[in-house]
Amino acid sequence: MTGKVIHIADGDSITIMRDNTQYKIRLLGIDAPERDQPFGKQARVALNRAINGKIVNAEWNKKDNYGRLVAKVSYKQQDIGLQQIQKGMAWHYKHYAREQDPEDQSRYAQAEYQAQRDKQGLWQDAKPIPPWDYRHKRSR
């Protein structure tokens, strides 16, 4: 599906418009910090700068529990989820890695390793809390 990005909800969720219909999309393979977590706002800003208002391609094959399409999103053949990881604005969401093709799994894991090694973005914190742990603690 191809559409124009009309909203950036956070560092891993967007809305695109196609044929006068809005589609909420969760980027496949990544999990960005929640808005109130360290680097949550920066992750949203980075995604906003990368694709807001742009025409993107979204390859999807499922919906999540919130009804969003789970998609690999690209802009000018650049994988946006991978870029978020490279900038240190998201984790590789290994729990769902099996939904990625093996090459993407490898690229995302390598990008996370390099971002962590180079202390990019959220990796500047000594012990960044993954968003899935943060959500779990908050829901108790």
N, C-alpha and C positions, 0 to 999 in steps of 0.2 A: 504494500500500500504506500502511496506517495501522498504527502499532505504538507500543509504549512503549519509550523509550530506557532500556536497562539497563546500558550501559557506554559510556564515552568513552575510546577508545584514545589519541587525540592530538587535535590541533587540527582535523583534517579526517576522522576516522574514528570511527564509532560502531557500536554493536550495538543493534538493536531486537528486541523480542519481539512476535510476532504468532501467535495460535493455538498457543501452546506451542512455537513454532519461533523460533530465533534467526537473525537476518539481519545479517551484517556489511555496513556501508555506508560507502562513500567518497564524501564530498561532491563533487558535480559542480562543476567550474569554479574550484576553489581548491586551493592547495597551502600548507599551514601548515608552519612550521619544524619540523624533526625534534626529538625530545625533548631531545637533547643540544646543540641549537643555541640561541643566544640567542633568547629569547621562545618557545621550544618548550613549556616548562612553562606559561607564561602563556596560550598559545593553547589548551592543553588545559583549563586552569581556566576560561577564558572560555566555551568550548563547554559545559563541565560546568555552569556556572552558568545558561547559556541554556536547556538542554534536558534535562539528566539527570533521569530519572524522569517526563518529560512524554510525552504522546501526540503524535506527530508524523506528518506525511504525507511519504512518500518517492516521488517520481516517478522511475522508473528505466527504462533501455532497454538496458543492457549490464552485463557483469561485467568487472572488471579482471583483470590477470594473477594476482592472489592470490585470485580467486573472490569478491571483494566486489561487491555491487551498486553501481554508480556512479549516484548519485541527487541530484536537487535536493530538499533537505529543508526543510520549512517547519513552523513552529509558530505557530498562530493567524494564519495567512496571512502570516507574516513569513518571508522567505527567510533561512535560517540561514547559508548560505555567504556571502551578501552581507553579513550582519552581521559575520562574522569579518573580511572585508576592510575594512569600515568602521571596525572597532576597531583595525585594524593588526595583526591576528593571523594573516593569511594573504595570499598573493599571489593575483592573478587568474591562473589556470593557463592562459595564453594558448596553449600548445602544444595544448591540448584544447578551445579555445574554439569550434571548429567543431561540437562536440557540444552546444553551448548554442543556445537560440533567439537570434536577433539582438538582441532587447530585453534579454535577460539579459547577453549579451556587452557591450553598451553600458553597462548599469548597473554591472556588475562592473569594467569598465575605468575608468569615472568614479569609482567608489568607491575604487579603488586610487590613482588620481591625487590625490583629495582627502585620503586618509589619509597619503599621502606628503608632500603639501604641508603638512599640519597636523602632521606628525611624530607620528602616532598609533602606539602600540605599537612594532613592529619597525622602523618608519621613524625611531625616535629614534637608531638606529645610523647612523653616517656612511655606511657601505657595507654594508648587510645582504646576506648571501649567500643567494640563492634556494635553497630546499631541493633542487631538481633539480640545481644545481651542487654543492651540499654532498654529496648522495648519490653523484654521479659521482666526485668527488674521493676520497670514502671507499672506493669500490669498487675503486680502483686498487691 
